[in-house]
Amino acid sequence: MLPALVRRGRVDFLTAPTQARLDEFLQSLWQSVGQNHPAGDRLPGDGLRAEVTTAGSIPVLLITMPLACHGAEAHFVVITPGAEPGTWRCFTLEHTWTLEDQPATVLAEWTADGRHVNHGPGPAPNRPAFLTTLARLLSGADGTGQIPTIPDPRHGGE
């Protein structure tokens, strides 16, 4: 739901809302999405919060999600301005499991055209580690100036 709102570009998430309004909006969105699921499948929005901060020198809206326990659940979501004015990028740090059945994370991005791009293994699921990793990738600190991607076989290896 958040990536879809970002793609629509109707709200400047970095300047428009106050902290209280951001949190209120997120809780309302969480409850609204939950209404589409059976009561037994709904999860409480405990821990859901947002803050405007930076990843390195890049302004971001950091959303802390409720505790992630299952594969593809997000620990964090970051919304940041895209390269073109009025565009946005949406990154997630997602929970996953290794082949050895150990918890791990994956850094992913929801693109403007709705694709889910896997950027590879992520950092520990904590705020400083995620923001540091994202800053490094967004600044091109890997020497390429590009964020590395892993082909997604569900989209023809793109």
DSSP file (Angstrom, degrees, kcal/mol; ACC not computed):
  #  RESIDUE AA STRUCTURE BP1 BP2  ACC     N-H-->O    O-->H-N    N-H-->O    O-->H-N    TCO  KAPPA ALPHA  PHI   PSI    X-CA   Y-CA   Z-CA
    1    1 A M     >        0   0    0      0, 0.0     4,-1.9     0, 0.0     5,-0.2   0.000 360.0 360.0 360.0 -44.1    0.0    0.0    0.0
    2    2 A L  H  >  +     0   0    0      1,-0.2     4,-2.4     2,-0.2     5,-0.2   0.922 360.0  52.8 -62.0 -44.3    2.8    2.5    0.8
    3    3 A P  H  > S+     0   0    0      0, 0.0     4,-2.4     0, 0.0    -1,-0.2   0.895 108.5  51.8 -58.6 -36.7    4.6    2.0   -2.5
    4    4 A A  H  > S+     0   0    0      2,-0.2     4,-1.6     1,-0.2    -2,-0.2   0.906 109.4  49.0 -65.5 -40.8    1.3    2.7   -4.3
    5    5 A L  H  X>S+     0   0    0     -4,-1.9     4,-1.0     1,-0.2     5,-0.6   0.889 110.9  50.8 -64.5 -38.5    0.9    5.9   -2.4
    6    6 A V  H ><5S+     0   0    0     -4,-2.4     3,-0.7     1,-0.2    -2,-0.2   0.923 107.3  53.0 -64.5 -44.1    4.4    7.0   -3.2
    7    7 A R  H 3<5S+     0   0    0     -4,-2.4    -1,-0.2     1,-0.3    -2,-0.2   0.849 103.5  57.3 -61.6 -34.0    4.0    6.3   -6.9
    8    8 A R  H 3<5S-     0   0    0     -4,-1.6    -1,-0.3    -5,-0.2    -2,-0.2   0.798  92.0-154.9 -68.3 -27.0    0.9    8.5   -6.9
    9    9 A G  T <<5 +     0   0    0     -4,-1.0    -3,-0.1    -3,-0.7    -2,-0.1   0.770  46.7 135.1  62.9  29.6    3.1   11.4   -5.6
   10   10 A R      < +     0   0    0     -5,-0.6     2,-0.4     1,-0.1    -1,-0.1   0.687  61.5  47.9 -84.6 -17.6    0.2   13.2   -4.0
   11   11 A V  S    S-     0   0    0     -6,-0.3     2,-1.4    -5,-0.1    -1,-0.1  -0.977  72.6-136.3-128.2 134.9    1.9   14.0   -0.7
   12   12 A D    >>  -     0   0    0     -2,-0.4     4,-2.5     1,-0.2     3,-1.2  -0.740  25.0-170.5 -84.8  94.0    5.3   15.5    0.0
   13   13 A F  T 34 S+     0   0    0     -2,-1.4    -1,-0.2     1,-0.3    47,-0.1   0.686  77.4  55.9 -62.5 -19.7    6.1   13.0    2.8
   14   14 A L  T 34 S+     0   0    0     -3,-0.1    -1,-0.3     1,-0.1    46,-0.1   0.699 124.2  13.0 -89.5 -19.4    9.2   14.9    3.8
   15   15 A T  T <4 S+     0   0    0     -3,-1.2    -2,-0.2     3,-0.0    -1,-0.1   0.660 111.8  66.4-127.9 -26.6    7.7   18.4    4.4
   16   16 A A  S  < S+     0   0    0     -4,-2.5    -3,-0.1     2,-0.0     2,-0.1   0.974  89.2  53.5 -72.9 -57.5    3.9   18.3    4.6
   17   17 A P  S    S-     0   0    0      0, 0.0     2,-0.1     0, 0.0    -6,-0.0  -0.436  72.4-127.3 -88.5 154.5    2.8   16.4    7.7
   18   18 A T     >  -     0   0    0     -2,-0.1     4,-2.7     1,-0.1     5,-0.2  -0.428  36.7-101.0 -81.7 167.5    3.8   16.8   11.3
   19   19 A Q  H  > S+     0   0    0      1,-0.2     4,-2.4     2,-0.2     5,-0.2   0.926 124.5  48.8 -55.1 -47.6    5.1   13.9   13.3
   20   20 A A  H  > S+     0   0    0      1,-0.2     4,-2.4     2,-0.2    -1,-0.2   0.897 111.9  48.8 -62.1 -40.2    1.8   13.4   15.0
   21   21 A R  H  > S+     0   0    0      2,-0.2     4,-2.8     1,-0.2    -1,-0.2   0.886 109.5  52.6 -68.3 -37.8   -0.1   13.5   11.6
   22   22 A L  H  X S+     0   0    0     -4,-2.7     4,-2.6     2,-0.2    -2,-0.2   0.951 112.5  44.2 -60.1 -49.3    2.4   11.0   10.1
   23   23 A D  H  X S+     0   0    0     -4,-2.4     4,-2.4     1,-0.2    -2,-0.2   0.900 114.1  50.0 -64.4 -40.4    1.8    8.5   12.9
   24   24 A E  H  X S+     0   0    0     -4,-2.4     4,-2.3    -5,-0.2    -1,-0.2   0.922 111.4  49.2 -62.8 -44.2   -2.0    9.1   12.8
   25   25 A F  H  X S+     0   0    0     -4,-2.8     4,-2.8     2,-0.2    -2,-0.2   0.925 111.5  48.9 -60.5 -46.0   -2.0    8.6    9.0
   26   26 A L  H  X S+     0   0    0     -4,-2.6     4,-2.8     2,-0.2    -2,-0.2   0.918 111.6  48.2 -62.7 -43.9    0.0    5.4    9.3
   27   27 A Q  H  X S+     0   0    0     -4,-2.4     4,-2.3     2,-0.2    -1,-0.2   0.909 113.2  48.5 -63.1 -41.1   -2.2    3.9   12.0
   28   28 A S  H  X S+     0   0    0     -4,-2.3     4,-2.5     2,-0.2    -2,-0.2   0.917 112.7  47.8 -64.2 -43.7   -5.3    4.8   10.0
   29   29 A L  H  X S+     0   0    0     -4,-2.8     4,-2.7     2,-0.2     5,-0.2   0.914 110.6  52.2 -62.5 -43.4   -3.8    3.2    6.8
   30   30 A W  H  X S+     0   0    0     -4,-2.8     4,-2.1     1,-0.2    -2,-0.2   0.925 112.4  44.8 -58.7 -46.8   -2.9    0.1    8.8
   31   31 A Q  H  X S+     0   0    0     -4,-2.3     4,-1.2     2,-0.2    -1,-0.2   0.895 112.5  52.2 -65.7 -40.0   -6.4   -0.3   10.1
   32   32 A S  H  < S+     0   0    0     -4,-2.5     3,-0.5     1,-0.2     4,-0.4   0.923 110.8  46.0 -63.0 -45.6   -7.9    0.4    6.7
   33   33 A V  H >< S+     0   0    0     -4,-2.7     3,-1.7     1,-0.2    -1,-0.2   0.890 107.8  59.1 -64.5 -38.2   -5.8   -2.3    5.0
   34   34 A G  H >< S+     0   0    0     -4,-2.1     3,-2.0     1,-0.3    -1,-0.2   0.796  90.9  69.3 -60.7 -28.8   -6.6   -4.7    7.8
   35   35 A Q  T 3< S+     0   0    0     -4,-1.2    -1,-0.3    -3,-0.5    -2,-0.2   0.710  90.4  63.1 -63.7 -18.7  -10.3   -4.3    7.0
   36   36 A N  T <  S+     0   0    0     -3,-1.7    -1,-0.3    -4,-0.4    -2,-0.2   0.401 100.0  66.0 -84.1   2.6   -9.6   -6.2    3.8
   37   37 A H  S <  S-     0   0    0     -3,-2.0     5,-0.1    -4,-0.1     0, 0.0  -0.887  97.3 -89.7-124.7 153.2   -8.5   -9.3    5.8
   38   38 A P    >>  -     0   0    0      0, 0.0     3,-2.1     0, 0.0     4,-0.7  -0.282  43.2-111.7 -58.2 147.8  -10.4  -11.7    8.1
   39   39 A A  G >4 S+     0   0    0      1,-0.3     3,-0.9     2,-0.2    -2,-0.0   0.840 117.0  56.6 -52.1 -38.8  -10.4  -10.6   11.7
   40   40 A G  G 34 S+     0   0    0      1,-0.2    -1,-0.3     3,-0.0     0, 0.0   0.680 106.2  50.8 -69.4 -17.6   -8.1  -13.5   12.7
   41   41 A D  G <4 S+     0   0    0     -3,-2.1    -1,-0.2    -7,-0.1    -2,-0.2   0.536  85.9 106.9 -96.0  -8.8   -5.5  -12.5   10.2
   42   42 A R    <<  -     0   0    0     -3,-0.9   -11,-0.0    -4,-0.7    -7,-0.0  -0.474  55.8-152.9 -75.4 140.2   -5.2   -8.8   11.3
   43   43 A L        -     0   0    0     -2,-0.2    -9,-0.1   -13,-0.1    -2,-0.1  -0.871  20.7-109.0-111.6 145.1   -2.2   -7.7   13.2
   44   44 A P        -     0   0    0      0, 0.0    -1,-0.0     0, 0.0   -13,-0.0  -0.365  22.7-125.6 -68.5 153.9   -2.0   -4.8   15.6
   45   45 A G    >   +     0   0    0     21,-0.1     3,-2.2     2,-0.1   -15,-0.1   0.046  52.4 155.9 -87.7  26.7   -0.1   -1.7   14.5
   46   46 A D  T 3   +     0   0    0      1,-0.3    21,-0.4    21,-0.1     3,-0.1  -0.322  69.0  12.1 -58.0 128.5    2.1   -1.8   17.6
   47   47 A G  T 3  S+     0   0    0      1,-0.3     2,-0.4    19,-0.2    -1,-0.3   0.308  87.4 142.0  88.8  -9.2    5.4   -0.1   16.9
   48   48 A L    <   +     0   0    0     -3,-2.2     2,-0.3    15,-0.1    -1,-0.3  -0.528  23.8 138.7 -70.1 121.2    4.3    1.5   13.7
   49   49 A R  E     -A   64   0A   0     15,-2.0    15,-2.7    -2,-0.4     2,-0.3  -0.982  36.0-144.9-158.3 164.4    5.8    5.0   13.5
   50   50 A A  E     +A   63   0A   0     -2,-0.3     2,-0.3    13,-0.2    13,-0.2  -0.948  13.0 177.7-135.3 153.9    7.4    7.5   11.1
   51   51 A E  E     -A   62   0A   0     11,-1.9    11,-3.0    -2,-0.3     2,-0.6  -0.980  29.7-125.3-153.5 145.4   10.1   10.1   11.2
   52   52 A V  E     +A   61   0A   0     -2,-0.3     9,-0.2     9,-0.2     2,-0.2  -0.828  54.7 133.2 -88.9 126.6   11.7   12.5    8.8
   53   53 A T  E     -A   60   0A   0      7,-2.7     7,-2.6    -2,-0.6     2,-0.3  -0.662  48.1 -93.2-149.5-159.5   15.5   11.9    9.0
   54   54 A T  E     -A   59   0A   0      5,-0.3     2,-0.6    -2,-0.2     3,-0.1  -0.963   4.6-149.7-132.6 152.5   18.5   11.4    6.7
   55   55 A A  E >  S-A   58   0A   0      3,-2.7     3,-1.7    -2,-0.3     2,-0.6  -0.925  87.7 -45.7-113.5  98.8   20.4    8.5    5.2
   56   56 A G  T 3  S-     0   0    0     -2,-0.6    79,-0.1     1,-0.2    80,-0.0  -0.692 125.4 -27.0  69.9-119.4   23.8   10.1    5.0
   57   57 A S  T 3  S+     0   0    0     -2,-0.6    -1,-0.2    78,-0.1    78,-0.0   0.313 117.1 105.4-104.4   6.6   22.9   13.6    3.6
   58   58 A I  E <  S-A   55   0A   0     -3,-1.7    -3,-2.7     1,-0.0     2,-0.2  -0.768  71.9-126.2 -94.6 124.3   19.8   12.4    1.8
   59   59 A P  E     +A   54   0A   0      0, 0.0     2,-0.3     0, 0.0    -5,-0.3  -0.464  38.6 171.8 -69.2 137.4   16.4   13.3    3.3
   60   60 A V  E     -A   53   0A   0     -7,-2.6    -7,-2.7    -2,-0.2     2,-0.6  -0.973  38.2-130.0-142.1 155.0   14.2   10.3    4.0
   61   61 A L  E     -AB  52  79A   0     18,-2.7    18,-2.2    -2,-0.3     2,-0.6  -0.957  31.3-158.9-101.4 115.6   10.9    9.4    5.6
   62   62 A L  E     -AB  51  78A   0    -11,-3.0   -11,-1.9    -2,-0.6     2,-0.6  -0.859   5.7-166.2-100.3 123.3   11.7    6.4    7.8
   63   63 A I  E     -AB  50  77A   0     14,-3.3    14,-2.1    -2,-0.6     2,-0.6  -0.946   8.2-152.7-111.2 120.7    8.8    4.2    8.7
   64   64 A T  E     -AB  49  76A   0    -15,-2.7   -15,-2.0    -2,-0.6    12,-0.2  -0.830  18.9-151.2 -91.2 124.0    9.3    1.6   11.4
   65   65 A M        -     0   0    0     10,-2.3     3,-0.2    -2,-0.6   -20,-0.0  -0.471  26.3 -85.8 -91.7 162.3    6.9   -1.3   10.9
   66   66 A P  S    S-     0   0    0      0, 0.0    -1,-0.2     0, 0.0   -19,-0.2  -0.238  77.3 -56.9 -58.3 160.8    5.4   -3.6   13.6
   67   67 A L        -     0   0    0    -21,-0.4     2,-0.5     1,-0.1     8,-0.1  -0.124  57.7-139.7 -47.5 123.8    7.7   -6.5   14.5
   68   68 A A        +     0   0    0     -3,-0.2    -1,-0.1     1,-0.1     7,-0.1  -0.777  37.7 153.1 -90.9 127.0    8.5   -8.6   11.3
   69   69 A C        +     0   0    0     -2,-0.5     2,-0.3    26,-0.1    -1,-0.1   0.572  53.3  60.8-124.5 -21.4    8.4  -12.3   11.9
   70   70 A H  S >  S-     0   0    0      1,-0.1     3,-1.9     4,-0.1    25,-0.3  -0.772  94.1 -79.2-116.2 156.2    7.6  -13.8    8.5
   71   71 A G  T 3  S+     0   0    0     -2,-0.3    25,-0.2     1,-0.3    -1,-0.1  -0.197 113.7  14.8 -53.1 139.1    9.4  -13.8    5.1
   72   72 A A  T 3  S+     0   0    0     23,-2.6     2,-0.3     1,-0.3    -1,-0.3   0.400  89.8 131.4  72.8   1.4    8.8  -10.6    3.1
   73   73 A E    <   -     0   0    0     -3,-1.9    22,-3.4    22,-0.3     2,-0.4  -0.653  58.8-121.2 -77.8 142.2    7.5   -8.6    6.1
   74   74 A A  E     - C   0  94A   0     -2,-0.3    20,-0.3    20,-0.2     3,-0.1  -0.677  25.0-171.5 -91.1 136.5    9.2   -5.3    6.3
   75   75 A H  E    S+     0   0A   0     18,-3.5   -10,-2.3    -2,-0.4     2,-0.3   0.845  82.0   3.9 -80.1 -43.2   11.2   -4.1    9.3
   76   76 A F  E     -BC  64  93A   0     17,-1.0    17,-2.1   -12,-0.2     2,-0.4  -0.963  59.1-156.3-141.6 154.8   11.5   -0.6    7.8
   77   77 A V  E     -BC  63  92A   0    -14,-2.1   -14,-3.3    -2,-0.3     2,-0.4  -0.995  12.0-164.7-128.2 137.2   10.3    1.4    4.8
   78   78 A V  E     -BC  62  91A   0     13,-2.8    13,-2.9    -2,-0.4     2,-0.5  -0.991   3.9-166.0-123.6 131.8   12.1    4.4    3.5
   79   79 A I  E     +BC  61  90A   0    -18,-2.2   -18,-2.7    -2,-0.4    11,-0.2  -0.973  19.5 166.9-113.6 129.1   10.7    6.9    1.1
   80   80 A T  E     - C   0  89A   0      9,-2.3     9,-3.2    -2,-0.5   -20,-0.1  -0.969  41.5 -86.8-140.7 152.6   13.2    9.3   -0.5
   81   81 A P  E     - C   0  88A   0      0, 0.0     7,-0.3     0, 0.0     2,-0.1  -0.287  43.8-132.6 -59.8 144.1   13.1   11.8   -3.4
   82   82 A G        -     0   0    0      5,-2.9     5,-0.1     2,-0.4     4,-0.1  -0.194  30.8 -92.3 -84.9-176.2   13.9   10.3   -6.8
   83   83 A A  S    S+     0   0    0      5,-0.1    -1,-0.1     2,-0.1     3,-0.0   0.830 110.0  60.9 -69.6 -33.0   16.3   11.7   -9.4
   84   84 A E  S >  S-     0   0    0      1,-0.1     3,-1.9     4,-0.0    -2,-0.4  -0.745 101.7 -95.7 -96.8 143.9   13.6   13.7  -11.1
   85   85 A P  T 3  S+     0   0    0      0, 0.0     3,-0.1     0, 0.0    -1,-0.1  -0.279 110.8  19.9 -55.5 137.5   11.6   16.4   -9.4
   86   86 A G  T 3  S+     0   0    0      1,-0.3     2,-0.3    -4,-0.1    -3,-0.1   0.493 101.0 113.8  81.2   2.9    8.3   15.1   -8.0
   87   87 A T    <   -     0   0    0     -3,-1.9    -5,-2.9    -5,-0.1     2,-0.3  -0.757  46.6-161.6-106.9 157.3    9.4   11.5   -8.1
   88   88 A W  E     -C   81   0A   0     -7,-0.3     2,-0.4    -2,-0.3    -5,-0.1  -0.933   9.8-146.9-134.9 154.4   10.0    9.2   -5.1
   89   89 A R  E     -C   80   0A   0     -9,-3.2    -9,-2.3    -2,-0.3     2,-0.5  -0.941  10.4-155.0-120.7 148.0   11.8    6.0   -4.3
   90   90 A C  E     -CD  79 110A   0     20,-0.8    20,-2.8    -2,-0.4     2,-0.3  -0.963  13.2-177.8-130.1 114.1   10.5    3.4   -1.8
   91   91 A F  E     -CD  78 109A   0    -13,-2.9   -13,-2.8    -2,-0.5     2,-0.3  -0.808   4.5-165.3-110.3 150.2   13.0    1.0   -0.1
   92   92 A T  E     -CD  77 108A   0     16,-2.6    16,-2.8    -2,-0.3     2,-0.6  -0.977  19.3-146.5-132.2 148.6   12.3   -1.8    2.3
   93   93 A L  E     -CD  76 107A   0    -17,-2.1   -18,-3.5    -2,-0.3   -17,-1.0  -0.958  35.7-163.3-109.4 109.7   14.3   -3.8    4.7
   94   94 A E  E     -CD  74 106A   0     12,-2.9    12,-1.9    -2,-0.6   -20,-0.2  -0.701  17.8-120.7-105.4 145.9   12.6   -7.2    4.6
   95   95 A H  E     + D   0 105A   0    -22,-3.4   -23,-2.6    -2,-0.3   -22,-0.3  -0.565  42.7 155.2 -76.9 141.4   12.7  -10.2    6.9
   96   96 A T  E     - D   0 104A   0      8,-2.3     8,-2.2   -25,-0.2     2,-0.4  -0.884  35.0-117.6-151.1-177.1   13.8  -13.5    5.4
   97   97 A W  E     - D   0 103A   0     -2,-0.3     2,-0.0     6,-0.2   -27,-0.0  -0.985  21.8-128.7-131.3 141.6   15.3  -16.8    6.4
   98   98 A T    >   -     0   0    0      4,-2.9     3,-1.9    -2,-0.4     6,-0.1  -0.281  35.8-101.0 -77.9 171.6   18.6  -18.3    5.2
   99   99 A L  T 3  S+     0   0    0      1,-0.3    -1,-0.1     2,-0.1    -2,-0.0   0.733 126.7  59.4 -64.3 -21.2   18.8  -21.9    3.9
  100  100 A E  T 3  S-     0   0    0      2,-0.1    -1,-0.3     3,-0.0    -2,-0.0   0.251 122.8-109.0 -90.2  12.4   20.1  -22.8    7.3
  101  101 A D  S <  S+     0   0    0     -3,-1.9    -2,-0.1     1,-0.2    -4,-0.0   0.836  73.7 139.5  63.6  36.6   16.8  -21.5    8.8
  102  102 A Q        -     0   0    0      1,-0.0    -4,-2.9     0, 0.0    -1,-0.2  -0.876  59.2-104.5-107.4 142.9   18.5  -18.4   10.4
  103  103 A P  E     +D   97   0A   0      0, 0.0     2,-0.3     0, 0.0    -6,-0.2  -0.373  51.7 156.8 -65.7 145.6   16.8  -15.0   10.3
  104  104 A A  E     -D   96   0A   0     -8,-2.2    -8,-2.3    -6,-0.1     2,-0.3  -0.880  30.5-120.4-152.6 179.4   18.2  -12.5    7.8
  105  105 A T  E     -D   95   0A   0     17,-0.4    17,-2.1    -2,-0.3     2,-0.4  -0.918   9.4-154.5-131.2 160.8   17.2   -9.4    5.9
  106  106 A V  E     -DE  94 121A   0    -12,-1.9   -12,-2.9    -2,-0.3     2,-0.6  -0.999  15.9-136.8-132.3 134.4   17.0   -8.3    2.3
  107  107 A L  E     +D   93   0A   0     13,-2.8    12,-3.3    -2,-0.4    13,-0.4  -0.826  37.2 170.0 -90.0 124.9   17.2   -4.8    1.0
  108  108 A A  E     -DE  92 118A   0    -16,-2.8   -16,-2.6    -2,-0.6     2,-0.4  -0.857  23.3-150.9-133.5 166.2   14.5   -4.2   -1.6
  109  109 A E  E     -DE  91 117A   0      8,-2.2     8,-3.4    -2,-0.3     2,-0.6  -0.999  12.0-142.9-139.1 139.3   12.9   -1.4   -3.6
  110  110 A W  E     -DE  90 116A   0    -20,-2.8   -20,-0.8    -2,-0.4     6,-0.2  -0.922  32.4-144.4 -97.6 117.0    9.5   -0.9   -5.1
  111  111 A T    >   -     0   0    0      4,-2.7     3,-2.1    -2,-0.6  -104,-0.1  -0.255  24.5-102.0 -81.8 168.5   10.0    0.9   -8.4
  112  112 A A  T 3  S+     0   0    0      1,-0.3    -1,-0.1     2,-0.1   -23,-0.0   0.783 123.5  53.4 -60.0 -28.0    7.8    3.5  -10.0
  113  113 A D  T 3  S-     0   0    0      2,-0.1    -1,-0.3     1,-0.0    -2,-0.0   0.297 124.5-102.0 -93.0  11.4    6.3    0.9  -12.3
  114  114 A G  S <  S+     0   0    0     -3,-2.1     2,-0.2     1,-0.3    -2,-0.1   0.532  72.9 142.8  88.3   6.4    5.4   -1.4   -9.4
  115  115 A R        -     0   0    0      1,-0.0    -4,-2.7    40,-0.0     2,-0.7  -0.513  48.0-134.2 -80.3 151.1    8.2   -3.9   -9.6
  116  116 A H  E     -E  110   0A   0     -6,-0.2     2,-0.5    -2,-0.2    -6,-0.2  -0.926  24.9-164.4-104.5 112.2    9.8   -5.3   -6.5
  117  117 A V  E     -E  109   0A   0     -8,-3.4    -8,-2.2    -2,-0.7     2,-0.6  -0.856  11.6-143.1-105.5 129.4   13.6   -5.2   -6.9
  118  118 A N  E     -EF 108 150A   0     32,-0.7    32,-3.1    -2,-0.5   -10,-0.2  -0.811  13.9-175.2 -91.2 118.9   15.9   -7.3   -4.7
  119  119 A H  E     -     0   0A   0    -12,-3.3   -11,-0.2    -2,-0.6    -1,-0.1   0.289  48.4-106.3 -97.1   9.2   19.1   -5.3   -3.9
  120  120 A G  E     -     0   0A   0    -13,-0.4   -13,-2.8    30,-0.1    -1,-0.3  -0.431  67.3  -4.6 102.2-174.8   20.7   -8.3   -2.0
  121  121 A P  E     -E  106   0A   0      0, 0.0   -15,-0.3     0, 0.0   -17,-0.0  -0.220  68.1-146.2 -57.1 141.0   21.4   -9.1    1.6
  122  122 A G        -     0   0    0    -17,-2.1   -17,-0.4     1,-0.2     8,-0.1  -0.459  15.7 -97.2-103.2 177.4   20.5   -6.4    4.1
  123  123 A P        -     0   0    0      0, 0.0    -1,-0.2     0, 0.0     7,-0.1  -0.136  61.8 -58.6 -80.9-178.0   22.0   -5.2    7.4
  124  124 A A        -     0   0    0      1,-0.1     2,-2.6   -20,-0.0     6,-0.2  -0.321  65.0-101.2 -56.7 147.2   20.9   -6.1   10.9
  125  125 A P  S    S+     0   0    0      0, 0.0     2,-0.3     0, 0.0    -1,-0.1  -0.343  84.2 111.2 -79.1  65.6   17.3   -5.0   11.3
  126  126 A N  S  > S-     0   0    0     -2,-2.6     4,-2.4     1,-0.1     5,-0.2  -0.965  75.6-113.0-134.6 155.6   18.0   -1.9   13.3
  127  127 A R  H  > S+     0   0    0     -2,-0.3     4,-2.6     1,-0.2     5,-0.3   0.903 111.3  46.3 -54.1 -54.5   17.5    1.8   12.4
  128  128 A P  H  > S+     0   0    0      0, 0.0     4,-2.4     0, 0.0    -1,-0.2   0.915 114.1  48.1 -60.8 -41.9   21.2    2.9   12.3
  129  129 A A  H  > S+     0   0    0      2,-0.2     4,-2.3     1,-0.2    -2,-0.2   0.913 113.5  47.3 -64.7 -41.9   22.3   -0.1   10.2
  130  130 A F  H  X S+     0   0    0     -4,-2.4     4,-2.7     2,-0.2     5,-0.2   0.941 113.8  46.5 -65.1 -47.8   19.5    0.3    7.7
  131  131 A L  H  X S+     0   0    0     -4,-2.6     4,-2.4    -5,-0.2    -2,-0.2   0.880 113.2  49.8 -64.2 -37.7   20.1    4.0    7.3
  132  132 A T  H  X S+     0   0    0     -4,-2.4     4,-2.2    -5,-0.3    -1,-0.2   0.924 112.8  46.5 -65.7 -44.5   23.9    3.6    6.9
  133  133 A T  H  X S+     0   0    0     -4,-2.3     4,-2.2    -5,-0.2    -2,-0.2   0.919 113.8  48.3 -63.3 -44.1   23.4    0.8    4.3
  134  134 A L  H  X S+     0   0    0     -4,-2.7     4,-3.0     1,-0.2     5,-0.2   0.907 110.2  51.7 -64.5 -41.8   20.9    2.9    2.4
  135  135 A A  H  X S+     0   0    0     -4,-2.4     4,-1.9     1,-0.2     6,-0.2   0.915 109.9  50.2 -60.1 -42.9   23.1    6.0    2.5
  136  136 A R  H  <>S+     0   0    0     -4,-2.2     5,-2.4     1,-0.2     4,-0.4   0.918 114.5  43.4 -62.3 -44.3   26.0    4.0    1.1
  137  137 A L  H ><5S+     0   0    0     -4,-2.2     3,-1.0     1,-0.2    -2,-0.2   0.919 113.8  49.2 -69.3 -43.8   23.9    2.6   -1.7
  138  138 A L  H 3<5S+     0   0    0     -4,-3.0    -1,-0.2     1,-0.2    -2,-0.2   0.807 111.0  50.7 -67.6 -28.5   22.2    5.8   -2.6
  139  139 A S  T 3<5S-     0   0    0     -4,-1.9    -1,-0.2    -5,-0.2    -2,-0.2   0.536 111.8-118.8 -85.6  -5.7   25.5    7.7   -2.7
  140  140 A G  T X > +     0   0    0     -3,-1.0     3,-2.2    -4,-0.4     5,-0.6   0.793  57.0 156.8  74.5  27.1   27.1    5.1   -5.0
  141  141 A A  T 3 < +     0   0    0     -5,-2.4    -4,-0.1     1,-0.3    -1,-0.1   0.586  60.6  76.3 -64.8  -8.4   29.8    4.3   -2.4
  142  142 A D  T 3 5S-     0   0    0     -6,-0.4    -1,-0.3     4,-0.2    -5,-0.1   0.480 115.1-110.8 -80.5   0.3   30.2    0.9   -4.0
  143  143 A G  T < 5S+     0   0    0     -3,-2.2    -2,-0.1     1,-0.0    -1,-0.1   0.270 103.3  81.5  93.8 -11.6   32.2    2.7   -6.8
  144  144 A T  T   5S-     0   0    0      2,-0.3     3,-0.1    -4,-0.0    -3,-0.1   0.689  88.3-131.7 -98.9 -20.6   29.6    2.3   -9.5
  145  145 A G  S   <S+     0   0    0     -5,-0.6     2,-0.3     1,-0.3    -4,-0.1   0.490  78.7  96.2  79.1   1.4   27.3    5.1   -8.7
  146  146 A Q  S    S-     0   0    0     -6,-0.1    -1,-0.3    -7,-0.0    -2,-0.3  -0.909  81.2-116.1-123.3 150.6   24.5    2.6   -9.1
  147  147 A I        -     0   0    0     -2,-0.3   -10,-0.0    -3,-0.1    -9,-0.0  -0.760  40.4-121.1 -81.3 125.5   22.6    0.5   -6.6
  148  148 A P        -     0   0    0      0, 0.0     2,-0.3     0, 0.0    -1,-0.0  -0.366  30.9-160.9 -66.5 146.5   23.4   -3.1   -7.3
  149  149 A T        -     0   0    0     -2,-0.0   -30,-0.2   -41,-0.0   -41,-0.0  -0.923  15.2-140.3-127.2 155.4   20.4   -5.3   -8.1
  150  150 A I  B     -F  118   0A   0    -32,-3.1   -32,-0.7    -2,-0.3   -30,-0.1  -0.959  38.1-105.9-109.9 129.2   19.8   -9.0   -8.1
  151  151 A P        -     0   0    0      0, 0.0     7,-0.2     0, 0.0     5,-0.1  -0.249  26.1-139.0 -56.6 139.4   17.6  -10.3  -11.0
  152  152 A D    > > -     0   0    0      3,-0.1     3,-2.2     1,-0.1     5,-1.4  -0.900   5.5-156.6-101.5 109.9   14.1  -11.2  -10.0
  153  153 A P  G > 5S+     0   0    0      0, 0.0     3,-1.1     0, 0.0    -1,-0.1   0.716  89.2  68.6 -62.9 -19.5   13.1  -14.4  -11.9
  154  154 A R  G 3 5S+     0   0    0      1,-0.3    -2,-0.0     2,-0.1     0, 0.0   0.680 102.9  46.1 -71.4 -15.0    9.4  -13.5  -11.5
  155  155 A H  G X 5S-     0   0    0     -3,-2.2     3,-1.3   -40,-0.0    -1,-0.3  -0.223 132.6 -84.3-120.5  42.1    9.9  -10.7  -13.9
  156  156 A G  T < 5S-     0   0    0     -3,-1.1    -2,-0.1     1,-0.3     0, 0.0   0.759  83.7 -61.2  66.0  25.9   11.9  -12.4  -16.6
  157  157 A G  T 3 <       0   0    0     -5,-1.4    -1,-0.3     1,-0.1    -3,-0.1   0.590 360.0 360.0  79.8   9.6   15.2  -11.9  -14.7
  158  158 A E    <         0   0    0     -3,-1.3    -2,-0.1    -6,-0.6    -1,-0.1   0.485 360.0 360.0 -77.7 360.0   15.0   -8.1  -14.8
